[in-house]
Amino acid sequence: MIPATGPAHDCRQRRSLSGALPVCLLLALVISPLASAAERVGDATYRYDFGQYTRTAAELERQFQLLIESAAGEERFTLYWTLNHLTGAWGQIDYLQSLLSRATAAPTYAEEQATRAALRELAEFVNWEIGATVADLEQNVPDANRPEQRQTADLLRTLLLAVRTTVARLLVDE
């Protein structure tokens, strides 16, 4: 049998597809709240920014370790103290990143909402934590005898302030 072709067949085929289209749209609207979480517009930007900050933090940690190896006495203690601020703040930032990833990959809408609520709470804490860390660094770090130590500590403050700005944007979006 030769398949039907021509304008009449094309017209019948289009009519049958056009009738199915509203049904497909309706199903999509009904099912979409049940589907897995969707990535929000800013999520990719935040993940990218946090990834960049993580690379910078790793480089700063490496610089601190090199400075610690060449320092002695009180200088060495000051460098460990400053490095501790980096690693302490970064633990919270890592957790913030993991919650953001979990929110975008949540299998249900309810799980996404619960994860985003935890993300908001943690972002508020991280915002406060970074502010306290920067204030502590500004008030309590003794003047470094070596310019590279001062420069590394200044880079740490700059990094933390940049992260704090991103976290504040995240809070507004959530």
ZILINJO-V933118 format. One record per residue. N is the residue number from 0. RES is the residue in one letter. PSI is psi in degrees with one decimal (999 if undefined). OMEGA is omega in whole degrees, 0 to 359 (* if undefined). BURIAL is I if it has 24 or more other C-alpha atoms within 12 Angstrom, else O. Layout:
n=N res=RES psi=PSI omega=OMEGA burial=BURIAL
n=N res=RES psi=PSI omega=OMEGA burial=BURIAL
This chain:
n=0 res=M psi=137.2 omega=181 burial=O
n=1 res=I psi=129.3 omega=181 burial=O
n=2 res=P psi=148.8 omega=180 burial=O
n=3 res=A psi=132.0 omega=177 burial=O
n=4 res=T psi=171.8 omega=177 burial=O
n=5 res=G psi=177.0 omega=186 burial=O
n=6 res=P psi=-37.3 omega=182 burial=O
n=7 res=A psi=-43.1 omega=180 burial=O
n=8 res=H psi=-43.7 omega=179 burial=O
n=9 res=D psi=-40.5 omega=180 burial=O
n=10 res=C psi=-45.2 omega=179 burial=O
n=11 res=R psi=-39.5 omega=181 burial=O
n=12 res=Q psi=-42.3 omega=179 burial=O
n=13 res=R psi=-41.1 omega=180 burial=O
n=14 res=R psi=-40.8 omega=181 burial=O
n=15 res=S psi=-35.5 omega=177 burial=O
n=16 res=L psi=-38.9 omega=181 burial=O
n=17 res=S psi=-30.5 omega=176 burial=O
n=18 res=G psi=-30.4 omega=180 burial=O
n=19 res=A psi=-25.4 omega=184 burial=O
n=20 res=L psi=-49.7 omega=179 burial=O
n=21 res=P psi=-35.5 omega=179 burial=O
n=22 res=V psi=-42.1 omega=178 burial=O
n=23 res=C psi=-43.8 omega=179 burial=O
n=24 res=L psi=-42.5 omega=179 burial=O
n=25 res=L psi=-45.2 omega=178 burial=O
n=26 res=L psi=-41.6 omega=180 burial=O
n=27 res=A psi=-40.5 omega=179 burial=O
n=28 res=L psi=-37.8 omega=180 burial=O
n=29 res=V psi=-41.7 omega=185 burial=O
n=30 res=I psi=-28.5 omega=188 burial=O
n=31 res=S psi=-39.6 omega=177 burial=O
n=32 res=P psi=-21.2 omega=180 burial=O
n=33 res=L psi=-15.9 omega=183 burial=O
n=34 res=A psi=170.6 omega=181 burial=O
n=35 res=S psi=165.0 omega=185 burial=O
n=36 res=A psi=149.0 omega=177 burial=I
n=37 res=A psi=148.1 omega=178 burial=I
n=38 res=E psi=132.4 omega=177 burial=O
n=39 res=R psi=163.7 omega=185 burial=O
n=40 res=V psi=-46.3 omega=184 burial=O
n=41 res=G psi=-13.4 omega=185 burial=O
n=42 res=D psi=-45.3 omega=181 burial=I
n=43 res=A psi=-39.1 omega=179 burial=O
n=44 res=T psi=-44.0 omega=180 burial=O
n=45 res=Y psi=-42.4 omega=178 burial=I
n=46 res=R psi=-41.3 omega=178 burial=I
n=47 res=Y psi=-49.1 omega=180 burial=O
n=48 res=D psi=-46.6 omega=180 burial=I
n=49 res=F psi=-35.6 omega=176 burial=I
n=50 res=G psi=-42.9 omega=177 burial=O
n=51 res=Q psi=-44.0 omega=180 burial=O
n=52 res=Y psi=-37.5 omega=180 burial=I
n=53 res=T psi=-41.9 omega=177 burial=I
n=54 res=R psi=-41.7 omega=178 burial=O
n=55 res=T psi=-42.4 omega=179 burial=I
n=56 res=A psi=-40.0 omega=178 burial=I
n=57 res=A psi=-39.9 omega=178 burial=O
n=58 res=E psi=-41.0 omega=177 burial=O
n=59 res=L psi=-41.0 omega=178 burial=I
n=60 res=E psi=-42.0 omega=178 burial=I
n=61 res=R psi=-42.5 omega=178 burial=O
n=62 res=Q psi=-43.0 omega=177 burial=I
n=63 res=F psi=-42.1 omega=181 burial=I
n=64 res=Q psi=-39.2 omega=177 burial=I
n=65 res=L psi=-41.5 omega=179 burial=O
n=66 res=L psi=-39.1 omega=179 burial=I
n=67 res=I psi=-41.8 omega=180 burial=I
n=68 res=E psi=-32.0 omega=183 burial=O
n=69 res=S psi=-3.0 omega=182 burial=O
n=70 res=A psi=166.3 omega=178 burial=O
n=71 res=A psi=157.7 omega=172 burial=O
n=72 res=G psi=-130.6 omega=184 burial=O
n=73 res=E psi=-33.8 omega=177 burial=O
n=74 res=E psi=-44.0 omega=180 burial=I
n=75 res=R psi=-43.4 omega=178 burial=I
n=76 res=F psi=-44.9 omega=180 burial=O
n=77 res=T psi=-41.0 omega=179 burial=I
n=78 res=L psi=-41.3 omega=176 burial=I
n=79 res=Y psi=-41.5 omega=180 burial=I
n=80 res=W psi=-44.8 omega=180 burial=I
n=81 res=T psi=-43.0 omega=177 burial=I
n=82 res=L psi=-36.8 omega=178 burial=I
n=83 res=N psi=-37.2 omega=177 burial=O
n=84 res=H psi=-40.2 omega=179 burial=I
n=85 res=L psi=-51.0 omega=184 burial=I
n=86 res=T psi=-35.1 omega=179 burial=I
n=87 res=G psi=-47.2 omega=179 burial=O
n=88 res=A psi=-36.4 omega=185 burial=I
n=89 res=W psi=-27.8 omega=176 burial=I
n=90 res=G psi=-41.9 omega=179 burial=O
n=91 res=Q psi=-38.6 omega=180 burial=I
n=92 res=I psi=-39.6 omega=175 burial=I
n=93 res=D psi=-43.1 omega=180 burial=I
n=94 res=Y psi=-38.5 omega=177 burial=O
n=95 res=L psi=-43.7 omega=177 burial=I
n=96 res=Q psi=-43.2 omega=182 burial=I
n=97 res=S psi=-36.8 omega=177 burial=I
n=98 res=L psi=-38.0 omega=178 burial=I
n=99 res=L psi=-44.6 omega=178 burial=I
n=100 res=S psi=-40.5 omega=179 burial=I
n=101 res=R psi=-38.1 omega=180 burial=I
n=102 res=A psi=-40.3 omega=182 burial=I
n=103 res=T psi=-19.4 omega=182 burial=I
n=104 res=A psi=8.2 omega=183 burial=O
n=105 res=A psi=136.0 omega=183 burial=I
n=106 res=P psi=-20.2 omega=179 burial=O
n=107 res=T psi=160.0 omega=178 burial=O
n=108 res=Y psi=-41.5 omega=181 burial=O
n=109 res=A psi=-41.8 omega=178 burial=O
n=110 res=E psi=-37.3 omega=178 burial=O
n=111 res=E psi=-45.2 omega=181 burial=I
n=112 res=Q psi=-41.2 omega=178 burial=I
n=113 res=A psi=-42.4 omega=180 burial=O
n=114 res=T psi=-40.0 omega=179 burial=I
n=115 res=R psi=-32.6 omega=175 burial=I
n=116 res=A psi=-44.4 omega=177 burial=O
n=117 res=A psi=-37.3 omega=178 burial=I
n=118 res=L psi=-43.7 omega=178 burial=I
n=119 res=R psi=-45.7 omega=180 burial=I
n=120 res=E psi=-44.8 omega=179 burial=O
n=121 res=L psi=-38.8 omega=179 burial=I
n=122 res=A psi=-39.4 omega=176 burial=I
n=123 res=E psi=-43.5 omega=179 burial=I
n=124 res=F psi=-45.0 omega=180 burial=O
n=125 res=V psi=-40.4 omega=177 burial=I
n=126 res=N psi=-46.4 omega=178 burial=I
n=127 res=W psi=-45.4 omega=182 burial=I
n=128 res=E psi=-44.3 omega=180 burial=I
n=129 res=I psi=-42.0 omega=177 burial=I
n=130 res=G psi=-44.3 omega=179 burial=I
n=131 res=A psi=-39.0 omega=180 burial=O
n=132 res=T psi=-45.1 omega=180 burial=I
n=133 res=V psi=-44.1 omega=179 burial=I
n=134 res=A psi=-42.6 omega=179 burial=O
n=135 res=D psi=-42.3 omega=179 burial=O
n=136 res=L psi=-40.9 omega=181 burial=I
n=137 res=E psi=-34.9 omega=185 burial=O
n=138 res=Q psi=-31.1 omega=192 burial=O
n=139 res=N psi=-9.3 omega=179 burial=O
n=140 res=V psi=120.0 omega=176 burial=I
n=141 res=P psi=154.6 omega=178 burial=O
n=142 res=D psi=126.6 omega=180 burial=O
n=143 res=A psi=141.2 omega=179 burial=O
n=144 res=N psi=-24.7 omega=184 burial=O
n=145 res=R psi=132.4 omega=182 burial=O
n=146 res=P psi=-34.7 omega=181 burial=O
n=147 res=E psi=-30.1 omega=176 burial=O
n=148 res=Q psi=-44.6 omega=179 burial=I
n=149 res=R psi=-43.2 omega=181 burial=I
n=150 res=Q psi=-42.0 omega=180 burial=O
n=151 res=T psi=-41.0 omega=177 burial=I
n=152 res=A psi=-38.6 omega=177 burial=I
n=153 res=D psi=-39.0 omega=177 burial=I
n=154 res=L psi=-37.7 omega=178 burial=I
n=155 res=L psi=-46.9 omega=178 burial=I
n=156 res=R psi=-43.6 omega=179 burial=I
n=157 res=T psi=-44.2 omega=178 burial=I
n=158 res=L psi=-47.4 omega=182 burial=I
n=159 res=L psi=-37.8 omega=178 burial=I
n=160 res=L psi=-37.0 omega=177 burial=I
n=161 res=A psi=-42.8 omega=178 burial=I
n=162 res=V psi=-41.7 omega=180 burial=I
n=163 res=R psi=-38.8 omega=177 burial=I
n=164 res=T psi=-43.2 omega=179 burial=I
n=165 res=T psi=-41.8 omega=179 burial=I
n=166 res=V psi=-38.9 omega=178 burial=I
n=167 res=A psi=-40.0 omega=176 burial=I
n=168 res=R psi=-41.6 omega=179 burial=O
n=169 res=L psi=-41.5 omega=179 burial=I
n=170 res=L psi=-40.1 omega=179 burial=I
n=171 res=V psi=-40.2 omega=181 burial=O
n=172 res=D psi=-29.1 omega=182 burial=O
n=173 res=E psi=999 omega=* burial=I
